[in-house]
Amino acid sequence: MESHSKPRVAGSRIVTIDGPAGVGKTTAAKALSLKIGFLFLDTGALYRAVALHLLRDGLSQDIASVPLRTLASMDLRIEVRVGGMILYLQGEDVTSDIRTEEISEAASKFSALAEVRRFLLPLQRETAHRHDTVAEGRDMGTVVFPDADLKFFLTADLQERAHRRYLELTNRGSKVLQEDVEADIRSRDDRDASRDNAPLMRPREAICIDTTHLTADGVVEELLLHLAERQIASGYV
């Protein structure tokens, strides 16, 4: 369900990029942020960091709710860098540690829990309040930043999304089968779209871009054209 609150501070500009797994959100958001000089808010990384904390605390991925004391004990900090961010969990840089398939799967499950989403909401908004921001995720334009300056929703064919994810994993050295990757993405799609808390949906007024037959550069060019039309980043096209 879309929120209609106004979690903004005067002066900050926010561009949201939502969509399912494998459509190229992270690549596009990171490249776009570099082009226009905005902060890249990688919300998927935030959920991965939470998942890492919960797993370290011994919680099962299939738990129905997270004890508030477990979330309260988490010290999660963002250090802004050009084109990205460094994540510190309990003072430890976990930016690389959260990029495993195990953490990705756990994050997909834990992120469906209302208390986890509530925990991260203030951090996401407070970070964007201090910087012009490109925020990517699954509920950026619907829940986290409902009054964003411009909203995008990326889509792509399931087979193409699975192929991209397969290449990403194998390039990291993971031994996976593409059919297993496709089954995993299909399962995540169902989980994201059917969850009670902030389900994946196209935000109202969002510009939809099908990335199936677009290169990464092509996606960014499309984004920049729309930004220029809205005079948000006209000097960068």
Secondary structure as the mmCIF struct_conf table of DSSP 4:
data_model
#
loop_
_struct_conf.conf_type_id
_struct_conf.id
_struct_conf.beg_label_comp_id
_struct_conf.beg_label_asym_id
_struct_conf.beg_label_seq_id
_struct_conf.end_label_comp_id
_struct_conf.end_label_asym_id
_struct_conf.end_label_seq_id
TURN_TY1_P TURN_TY1_P1 ALA A 10 GLY A 11
STRN STRN1 ILE A 14 ASP A 18
TURN_TY1_P TURN_TY1_P2 ALA A 21 GLY A 22
BEND BEND1 VAL A 23 GLY A 24
HELX_RH_AL_P HELX_RH_AL_P1 LYS A 25 ILE A 36
TURN_TY1_P TURN_TY1_P3 GLY A 37 GLY A 37
STRN STRN2 LEU A 39 ASP A 42
HELX_RH_AL_P HELX_RH_AL_P2 THR A 43 ARG A 56
TURN_TY1_P TURN_TY1_P4 ASP A 57 GLY A 58
TURN_TY1_P TURN_TY1_P5 GLN A 61 ASP A 62
BEND BEND2 ALA A 64 SER A 65
HELX_RH_AL_P HELX_RH_AL_P3 LEU A 68 ALA A 72
TURN_TY1_P TURN_TY1_P6 SER A 73 SER A 73
STRN STRN3 LEU A 76 ARG A 81
TURN_TY1_P TURN_TY1_P7 VAL A 82 GLY A 83
STRN STRN4 GLY A 84 LEU A 89
TURN_TY1_P TURN_TY1_P8 GLN A 90 GLY A 91
STRN STRN5 GLU A 92 ASP A 93
TURN_TY1_P TURN_TY1_P9 THR A 95 SER A 96
HELX_RH_3T_P HELX_RH_3T_P1 ASP A 97 ARG A 99
BEND BEND3 THR A 100 THR A 100
HELX_RH_AL_P HELX_RH_AL_P4 GLU A 101 PHE A 110
TURN_TY1_P TURN_TY1_P10 SER A 111 ALA A 112
BEND BEND4 LEU A 113 LEU A 113
HELX_RH_AL_P HELX_RH_AL_P5 ALA A 114 HIS A 129
TURN_TY1_P TURN_TY1_P11 ARG A 130 ARG A 130
BEND BEND5 HIS A 131 HIS A 131
STRN STRN6 THR A 133 GLY A 137
BEND BEND6 ARG A 138 ASP A 139
HELX_RH_PI_P HELX_RH_PI_P1 MET A 140 VAL A 144
TURN_TY1_P TURN_TY1_P12 PRO A 146 ASP A 147
BEND BEND7 ASP A 149 ASP A 149
STRN STRN7 LEU A 150 THR A 155
HELX_RH_AL_P HELX_RH_AL_P6 LEU A 158 ASN A 171
TURN_TY1_P TURN_TY1_P13 ARG A 172 GLY A 173
HELX_RH_AL_P HELX_RH_AL_P7 GLN A 178 SER A 194
BEND BEND8 ASP A 196 ALA A 198
HELX_LH_PP_P HELX_LH_PP_P1 ARG A 202 PRO A 203
TURN_TY1_P TURN_TY1_P14 ARG A 204 GLU A 205
HELX_LH_PP_P HELX_LH_PP_P2 ALA A 206 ALA A 206
STRN STRN8 ILE A 207 ASP A 210
TURN_TY1_P TURN_TY1_P15 THR A 212 HIS A 213
HELX_RH_AL_P HELX_RH_AL_P8 ALA A 216 GLU A 229
TURN_TY1_P TURN_TY1_P16 ARG A 230 GLN A 231
BEND BEND9 ILE A 232 ALA A 233
HELX_RH_3T_P HELX_RH_3T_P2 SER A 234 TYR A 236
#
